[in-house]
């Protein structure tokens, strides 16, 4: 049963007017007027062209936009197709926009979408980011069809990325998720993904929604829950990943919704991850993604300086989190001149696992632990950029694979730390 407390009376009335559906498309938004119209029209065309017989609804969960975002979504509703259109549909397509309280939060948006899906008994669902600048009609099919036709429960995307794009995913989120939960999901925290009504009801029923940690990281926890719950997973190629330009994002929120959720999930799923060994591939649909090699300027010197300064400024905090050996190695690494600087895979994995164990023990404020990882991650990013500066796509993938294997091989160290040894 959907949690009606998160559904306003007006929203409930609109949902009741829609009735039961086969497909629900969720579009979380916050001031996305520049791109949401294009995204919703691509969704609309995909539903009409490839799923004409299914009852479908588009649900916009908005975090309080001050622009025309919600109006643009509502405008995509269809009662009767315009004369001359070559798209055929047997049903009305509803586009409903609702505003959830408390300001923009992806976890609240997902909670709203899941509750709507549960109330409408949707059998197949997809969430699409509103800031995509190249979301295509075919992308709807790539995500939804494995759920509708092949009964997969979660379909995550695989993107064609620049070799220096997605650094947090490549250096932390993918390797650690893979090592802990033994499934090779390349985008465990994805902006676009599809899921079954069965998984929606299961995840909606989890006792997590009051937790601050999932306010902006529920998507990653959904992936972890799907793996831990034994649901069927697949990943589908969506092409190049392109998003609207935003101001430079602060790494602290990004670390909270990735590392913070990963650390938190360890306690919820200990019996599963503590016995997993190695990792297994996830079925992939579509072509193998290529790595883009176009020139891209990155300020490596600033990353190095922020790492070195962070190790010095946060020394008391880091000493409370890390073992004496790991902290001493970090100090030695931070003292190296930039031309000799190297943050090894082994040291990085040991760092992350000690952070995870200290988060579990709450040696200091958990949020301070997550924040303290940011300058160290910058150091690892510097090494990744240097290692792959002249690398081919295959070499970049080989280097990512080496880091993943290091996370897997050193997993027993996390268990040692978890049991209380430092």
C-alpha positions as CSV (number, residue, x, y, z in Angstrom):
1,X,0.0,0.0,0.0
2,X,1.4,3.4,-1.0
3,X,2.4,5.7,1.8
4,X,-0.4,8.3,1.4
5,X,1.3,10.7,3.8
6,X,3.7,11.7,1.1
7,X,1.0,12.2,-1.5
8,X,-1.0,15.4,-1.2
9,X,-4.8,15.4,-1.5
10,X,-4.7,17.1,-4.9
11,X,-2.1,14.7,-6.2
12,X,-4.1,11.7,-4.9
13,X,-7.2,13.0,-6.7
14,X,-5.2,13.2,-10.0
15,X,-3.8,9.7,-9.5
16,X,-7.3,8.3,-8.8
17,X,-8.5,10.0,-12.0
18,X,-5.7,8.2,-14.0
19,X,-6.6,4.7,-12.6
20,X,-4.3,1.7,-12.9
21,X,-1.5,1.8,-15.4
22,X,1.0,-0.6,-17.0
23,X,3.9,1.9,-17.3
24,X,4.8,4.8,-15.1
25,X,7.5,7.3,-16.1
26,X,8.9,9.4,-13.2
27,X,10.7,12.7,-14.0
28,X,12.3,14.4,-10.9
29,X,12.8,18.1,-11.5
30,X,14.1,21.3,-9.9
31,X,14.3,24.4,-12.2
32,X,14.8,22.4,-15.4
33,X,12.7,24.5,-17.8
34,X,15.6,24.7,-20.2
35,X,15.6,20.9,-20.8
36,X,12.6,19.2,-19.4
37,X,10.3,20.0,-22.3
38,X,12.6,18.2,-24.7
39,X,13.0,15.3,-22.3
40,X,9.3,14.9,-21.8
41,X,8.5,15.0,-25.5
42,X,11.1,12.3,-26.1
43,X,9.4,10.2,-23.4
44,X,6.0,10.9,-24.8
45,X,7.0,9.9,-28.3
46,X,8.7,6.7,-27.1
47,X,5.6,5.6,-25.2
48,X,3.3,6.3,-28.1
49,X,5.5,4.7,-30.7
50,X,6.8,1.6,-28.9
51,X,4.1,1.0,-26.2
52,X,0.9,2.1,-27.8
53,X,-1.3,-0.5,-26.1
54,X,0.0,0.0,-22.6
55,X,-1.7,2.4,-20.2
56,X,0.9,4.9,-19.3
57,X,1.4,8.0,-17.1
58,X,4.2,10.5,-16.7
59,X,4.7,11.7,-13.1
60,X,6.7,14.8,-12.4
61,X,8.0,15.1,-8.8
62,X,9.2,18.7,-8.5
63,X,11.3,20.1,-5.7
64,X,9.9,23.6,-5.8
65,X,10.9,25.0,-9.2
66,X,10.6,28.7,-9.7
67,X,10.5,28.5,-13.5
68,X,8.1,26.9,-15.9
69,X,9.2,23.4,-15.3
70,X,5.9,22.0,-14.1
71,X,3.9,23.7,-16.8
72,X,6.1,22.2,-19.5
73,X,5.5,18.7,-18.1
74,X,1.7,19.2,-17.9
75,X,1.6,20.4,-21.5
76,X,2.6,17.0,-22.7
77,X,-0.7,15.3,-21.7
78,X,-2.7,13.8,-24.6
79,X,-6.4,13.4,-24.8
80,X,-6.7,13.1,-28.6
81,X,-3.8,13.0,-31.0
82,X,-3.4,16.0,-33.2
83,X,-4.7,15.5,-36.8
84,X,-2.0,14.3,-39.1
85,X,0.2,12.8,-36.4
86,X,1.8,9.5,-37.4
87,X,1.8,8.4,-33.8
88,X,-1.0,6.0,-32.9
89,X,-2.2,5.4,-29.4
90,X,-5.3,3.6,-28.0
91,X,-5.2,5.4,-24.7
92,X,-5.0,8.8,-23.0
93,X,-1.5,9.8,-21.8
94,X,-1.6,11.7,-18.5
95,X,1.2,14.0,-17.4
96,X,0.9,14.9,-13.8
97,X,3.1,17.3,-11.9
98,X,3.3,17.4,-8.1
99,X,5.4,19.5,-5.7
100,X,6.9,17.7,-2.7
101,X,7.8,19.8,0.3
102,X,11.2,20.5,1.9
103,X,13.2,21.6,-1.1
104,X,14.9,19.6,-3.9
105,X,16.0,16.1,-2.8
106,X,16.3,13.2,-5.2
107,X,15.3,10.8,-2.4
108,X,12.0,12.6,-1.8
109,X,11.4,12.7,-5.5
110,X,12.0,9.0,-5.8
111,X,9.8,8.3,-2.8
112,X,7.0,10.2,-4.4
113,X,7.3,8.4,-7.7
114,X,7.5,5.0,-6.0
115,X,4.3,5.7,-3.9
116,X,2.5,6.8,-7.1
117,X,3.6,3.6,-8.9
118,X,2.4,1.5,-6.0
119,X,-0.9,3.2,-5.9
120,X,-1.5,2.9,-9.6
121,X,-0.2,-0.7,-9.6
122,X,2.3,0.0,-12.4
123,X,4.1,-3.1,-13.6
124,X,7.0,-1.3,-15.3
125,X,8.5,2.0,-14.3
126,X,11.3,4.2,-15.5
127,X,12.9,7.3,-14.0
128,X,14.4,9.8,-16.4
129,X,16.6,12.8,-15.5
130,X,15.2,16.1,-16.6
131,X,18.6,17.7,-17.3
132,X,19.6,15.4,-20.1
133,X,20.3,17.2,-23.3
134,X,20.3,14.2,-25.6
135,X,17.7,11.8,-24.2
136,X,16.2,10.1,-27.2
137,X,13.0,8.3,-27.9
138,X,14.9,5.1,-28.3
139,X,16.3,5.5,-24.7
140,X,12.8,4.9,-23.3
141,X,12.7,1.6,-25.1
142,X,16.3,0.6,-24.1
143,X,15.4,1.1,-20.4
144,X,11.8,-0.1,-20.4
145,X,11.7,-3.1,-22.7
146,X,13.9,-5.3,-20.6
147,X,11.5,-4.8,-17.8
148,X,8.3,-5.1,-19.8
149,X,9.4,-7.9,-22.1
150,X,12.2,-9.8,-20.3
151,X,11.0,-9.4,-16.7
152,X,14.1,-7.8,-15.4
153,X,13.6,-5.9,-12.1
154,X,16.2,-3.2,-12.4
155,X,17.8,-1.9,-15.6
156,X,20.6,0.6,-15.2
157,X,22.3,2.5,-18.0
158,X,25.7,2.1,-19.6
159,X,27.0,5.3,-21.1
160,X,29.7,6.3,-23.6
161,X,31.9,8.5,-21.4
162,X,34.9,10.6,-21.9
163,X,37.9,8.9,-20.2
164,X,37.9,11.8,-17.6
165,X,34.2,11.8,-17.1
166,X,32.5,10.0,-14.2
167,X,35.7,10.0,-12.0
168,X,33.8,9.4,-8.8
169,X,32.0,6.5,-10.3
170,X,35.2,5.0,-11.7
171,X,37.4,5.5,-8.7
172,X,34.9,4.7,-5.9
173,X,31.3,4.0,-6.5
174,X,31.6,1.2,-9.1
175,X,34.7,-0.6,-7.7
176,X,33.3,-0.5,-4.1
177,X,29.8,-1.5,-5.0
178,X,31.1,-4.3,-7.1
179,X,33.5,-5.6,-4.4
180,X,30.9,-5.4,-1.6
181,X,27.8,-6.8,-3.4
182,X,29.5,-8.9,-6.1
183,X,27.7,-7.6,-9.2
184,X,29.3,-5.5,-11.9
185,X,26.8,-2.7,-12.2
186,X,28.8,0.0,-14.1
187,X,26.4,2.9,-13.0
188,X,25.0,1.9,-9.6
189,X,24.0,5.5,-9.0
190,X,22.3,6.4,-12.3
191,X,20.2,9.4,-13.3
192,X,18.2,7.2,-15.7
193,X,17.0,3.7,-14.8
194,X,14.0,1.3,-15.1
195,X,12.5,-1.1,-12.5
196,X,9.6,-3.5,-12.1
197,X,6.5,-2.8,-10.0
198,X,7.6,-5.7,-7.8
199,X,10.9,-4.0,-7.0
200,X,9.1,-0.6,-6.5
201,X,6.8,-2.1,-3.9
202,X,9.7,-3.9,-2.2
203,X,11.9,-0.8,-2.0
204,X,9.0,1.5,-1.0
205,X,8.4,-0.8,2.0
206,X,12.0,-0.5,3.3
207,X,12.3,1.4,6.6
208,X,14.7,4.0,5.2
209,X,12.7,7.0,4.2
210,X,13.2,9.0,7.4
211,X,17.0,8.5,7.2
212,X,18.9,11.7,6.2
213,X,21.4,9.6,4.3
214,X,18.9,8.6,1.6
215,X,17.6,12.1,1.1
216,X,19.9,12.5,-2.0
217,X,21.2,8.9,-2.3
218,X,18.1,6.7,-2.6
219,X,19.0,5.8,-6.2
220,X,22.2,4.1,-5.1
221,X,20.4,2.4,-2.2
222,X,17.8,1.1,-4.7
223,X,20.5,-0.6,-6.7
224,X,22.0,-2.1,-3.5
225,X,18.6,-3.3,-2.4
226,X,17.9,-4.9,-5.7
227,X,21.2,-6.8,-5.5
228,X,20.8,-7.8,-1.9
229,X,17.1,-8.8,-2.4
230,X,18.0,-11.2,-5.3
231,X,16.1,-9.2,-8.0
232,X,17.0,-9.7,-11.7
233,X,19.4,-7.0,-13.0
234,X,20.5,-5.9,-16.4
235,X,22.2,-2.8,-17.9
236,X,21.3,-1.2,-21.2
237,X,23.5,1.0,-23.5
238,X,22.1,4.6,-23.8
239,X,24.8,6.3,-25.8
240,X,26.8,9.3,-24.9
241,X,26.0,10.8,-21.5
242,X,25.2,14.5,-21.9
243,X,23.8,16.8,-19.2
244,X,22.9,20.5,-19.0
245,X,25.8,22.7,-17.8
246,X,25.5,23.6,-14.2
247,X,27.8,25.5,-11.9
248,X,30.7,23.5,-10.6
249,X,29.3,21.0,-8.1
250,X,30.6,20.8,-4.5
251,X,32.2,17.4,-4.0
252,X,30.9,17.2,-0.4
253,X,27.2,16.6,-1.4
254,X,28.4,14.1,-4.1
255,X,30.4,12.2,-1.5
256,X,27.4,12.1,0.9
257,X,25.1,10.6,-1.7
258,X,27.7,8.0,-2.8
259,X,30.3,7.1,-0.2
260,X,27.9,8.1,2.6
261,X,25.2,5.7,1.2
262,X,27.7,2.9,0.6
263,X,29.1,3.2,4.2
264,X,25.5,3.3,5.6
265,X,24.4,0.3,3.5
266,X,27.1,-1.9,5.1
267,X,25.2,-2.1,8.4
268,X,21.8,-2.8,6.7
269,X,23.2,-5.6,4.5
270,X,26.0,-7.1,6.6
271,X,24.9,-10.7,6.3
272,X,25.0,-10.5,2.5
273,X,28.2,-8.5,1.7
274,X,30.3,-10.1,4.4
275,X,30.0,-13.5,2.8
276,X,30.2,-12.5,-0.9
277,X,33.4,-13.4,-2.7
278,X,34.5,-12.0,-6.1
279,X,32.0,-10.5,-8.6
280,X,29.8,-11.6,-11.4
281,X,28.9,-9.7,-14.6
282,X,25.4,-8.3,-15.2
283,X,23.6,-9.0,-18.5
284,X,24.2,-6.1,-20.9
285,X,21.9,-5.0,-23.7
286,X,23.1,-3.1,-26.7
287,X,26.7,-2.4,-28.0
288,X,29.7,-2.2,-25.8
289,X,30.4,1.4,-24.8
290,X,33.4,3.2,-26.1
291,X,35.6,5.6,-24.2
292,X,35.8,9.0,-25.7
293,X,39.4,10.4,-26.0
294,X,38.8,14.0,-27.1
295,X,41.2,16.5,-25.5
296,X,40.0,17.8,-22.2
297,X,41.7,20.3,-19.9
298,X,41.8,19.3,-16.2
299,X,43.6,21.3,-13.4
300,X,45.7,18.5,-12.0
301,X,47.9,20.9,-10.0
302,X,44.9,22.1,-8.0
303,X,43.8,18.6,-7.2
304,X,47.3,17.8,-5.9
305,X,47.4,21.0,-3.8
306,X,44.0,20.4,-2.3
307,X,45.0,16.8,-1.4
308,X,48.2,17.9,0.3
309,X,46.6,20.8,2.1
310,X,43.7,18.5,3.2
311,X,46.0,15.9,4.7
312,X,47.8,18.6,6.7
313,X,44.7,20.6,7.8
314,X,42.6,17.5,8.7
315,X,45.4,15.6,10.4
316,X,43.6,15.3,13.8
317,X,40.4,14.1,12.1
318,X,42.3,11.6,9.8
319,X,44.2,10.2,12.7
320,X,40.9,9.3,14.4
321,X,39.6,7.6,11.3
322,X,42.7,5.9,9.9
323,X,45.2,3.4,11.2
324,X,48.6,4.7,12.1
325,X,50.2,3.0,9.1
326,X,47.7,4.4,6.6
327,X,47.9,7.9,7.9
328,X,51.7,7.8,7.9
329,X,51.7,6.7,4.3
330,X,49.3,9.5,3.4
331,X,51.6,12.0,5.0
332,X,54.6,10.7,3.1
333,X,52.6,10.8,-0.1
334,X,51.4,14.4,0.5
335,X,55.0,15.5,1.0
336,X,56.0,14.3,-2.4
337,X,56.5,16.9,-5.2
338,X,53.7,16.8,-7.7
339,X,55.9,15.3,-10.4
340,X,56.6,12.3,-8.1
341,X,53.1,12.1,-6.6
342,X,51.4,8.7,-6.8
343,X,48.4,7.5,-4.8
344,X,48.5,3.7,-5.3
345,X,45.4,1.5,-5.6
346,X,46.4,-0.5,-2.5
347,X,46.6,2.7,-0.4
348,X,43.4,4.1,-1.8
349,X,41.4,0.9,-1.1
350,X,42.9,0.6,2.4
351,X,41.9,4.3,3.0
352,X,38.3,3.8,1.9
353,X,37.9,0.6,3.8
354,X,39.2,2.2,7.0
355,X,36.8,5.1,6.5
356,X,33.9,2.6,6.1
357,X,34.9,0.8,9.3
358,X,35.2,4.1,11.2
359,X,31.8,5.2,9.9
360,X,30.4,1.9,11.3
361,X,32.0,2.6,14.7
362,X,31.1,6.3,14.6
363,X,34.5,7.3,15.8
364,X,33.5,10.9,15.1
365,X,30.4,12.4,13.5
366,X,29.5,10.3,10.5
367,X,29.1,13.3,8.3
368,X,32.5,14.6,9.2
369,X,33.9,11.2,8.2
370,X,32.3,11.4,4.8
371,X,33.5,15.0,4.3
372,X,37.1,14.1,5.3
373,X,37.3,11.6,2.4
374,X,36.9,14.5,-0.1
375,X,40.5,15.8,-0.2
376,X,41.9,12.2,-0.3
377,X,39.6,11.4,-3.2
378,X,41.1,14.4,-5.0
379,X,44.5,12.9,-4.6
380,X,43.4,9.6,-6.1
381,X,41.8,11.5,-9.0
382,X,45.1,13.2,-9.7
383,X,46.8,9.9,-10.0
384,X,44.0,8.6,-12.3
385,X,44.4,11.6,-14.6
386,X,48.1,11.2,-14.8
387,X,47.9,7.4,-15.4
388,X,45.4,7.8,-18.2
389,X,46.7,11.1,-19.7
390,X,47.8,9.3,-22.9
391,X,45.9,6.1,-22.4
392,X,43.7,4.4,-25.1
393,X,40.1,3.5,-24.2
394,X,41.2,-0.1,-23.6
395,X,44.0,1.0,-21.3
396,X,41.6,3.2,-19.3
397,X,39.3,0.2,-18.9
398,X,42.2,-2.0,-17.9
399,X,43.2,0.5,-15.2
400,X,39.6,0.7,-13.8
401,X,39.5,-3.1,-13.8
402,X,42.8,-3.2,-11.8
403,X,41.3,-0.9,-9.2
404,X,38.1,-3.1,-9.0
405,X,40.2,-6.2,-8.4
406,X,42.1,-4.4,-5.6
407,X,38.8,-3.6,-3.9
408,X,37.7,-7.2,-4.3
409,X,41.0,-8.8,-3.1
410,X,41.3,-6.5,-0.1
411,X,37.7,-7.0,1.1
412,X,38.9,-9.3,4.0
413,X,40.7,-6.2,5.3
414,X,37.4,-4.4,5.7
415,X,36.0,-7.4,7.6
416,X,39.0,-7.3,9.9
417,X,38.4,-3.6,10.6
418,X,34.7,-4.2,11.0
419,X,35.4,-6.7,13.8
420,X,37.2,-4.1,15.8
421,X,40.8,-4.4,14.9
422,X,42.5,-1.2,13.7
